[in-house]
């Protein structure tokens, strides 16, 4: 997460694994494969069809919120 977010997001292992468990239980992701690397299990996940639909809907919602925020900033003269 840290690498993907250019250092903006840092997750502790417990937080990450709890989130992966929740997303799996909700049917949004599923285990795609596993391998042992240096004696530790490495698990790979993929979005399910339901997960893809939820991600698309949430992305559209966030775009709408961002557009509204930008509109309000322009009205307030905060954007040049």
JOTA-V822715 format. One record per residue. N is the residue number from 1. RES is the residue in one small letter. PHI is phi in whole degrees, -180 to 180 (NA if undefined). Layout:
# JOTA-V822715
n:N res:RES phi:PHI
n:N res:RES phi:PHI
This chain:
# JOTA-V822715
n:1 res:x phi:NA
n:2 res:x phi:-63
n:3 res:x phi:-67
n:4 res:x phi:-67
n:5 res:x phi:-101
n:6 res:x phi:53
n:7 res:x phi:82
n:8 res:x phi:-78
n:9 res:x phi:-123
n:10 res:x phi:-126
n:11 res:x phi:-118
n:12 res:x phi:-76
n:13 res:x phi:-56
n:14 res:x phi:-61
n:15 res:x phi:-66
n:16 res:x phi:-62
n:17 res:x phi:-68
n:18 res:x phi:-64
n:19 res:x phi:-67
n:20 res:x phi:-61
n:21 res:x phi:-62
n:22 res:x phi:-64
n:23 res:x phi:-64
n:24 res:x phi:-66
n:25 res:x phi:-63
n:26 res:x phi:-82
n:27 res:x phi:78
n:28 res:x phi:-90
n:29 res:x phi:-135
n:30 res:x phi:-146
n:31 res:x phi:-71
n:32 res:x phi:-98
n:33 res:x phi:-173
n:34 res:x phi:-142
n:35 res:x phi:-155
n:36 res:x phi:-99
n:37 res:x phi:-124
n:38 res:x phi:51
n:39 res:x phi:79
n:40 res:x phi:-120
n:41 res:x phi:-73
n:42 res:x phi:-114
n:43 res:x phi:-115
n:44 res:x phi:-114
n:45 res:x phi:-118
n:46 res:x phi:-141
n:47 res:x phi:-69
n:48 res:x phi:-86
n:49 res:x phi:-60
n:50 res:x phi:-64
n:51 res:x phi:-62
n:52 res:x phi:-64
n:53 res:x phi:-65
n:54 res:x phi:-66
n:55 res:x phi:-63
n:56 res:x phi:-63
n:57 res:x phi:-64
n:58 res:x phi:-66
n:59 res:x phi:-63
n:60 res:x phi:-63
n:61 res:x phi:-63
n:62 res:x phi:-67
n:63 res:x phi:-63
n:64 res:x phi:-62
n:65 res:x phi:-64
n:66 res:x phi:-64
n:67 res:x phi:-62
n:68 res:x phi:-66
n:69 res:x phi:-62
n:70 res:x phi:-64
n:71 res:x phi:-60
n:72 res:x phi:-68
n:73 res:x phi:-65
n:74 res:x phi:-64
n:75 res:x phi:-62
n:76 res:x phi:-82
n:77 res:x phi:76
n:78 res:x phi:-85
n:79 res:x phi:-111
n:80 res:x phi:-82
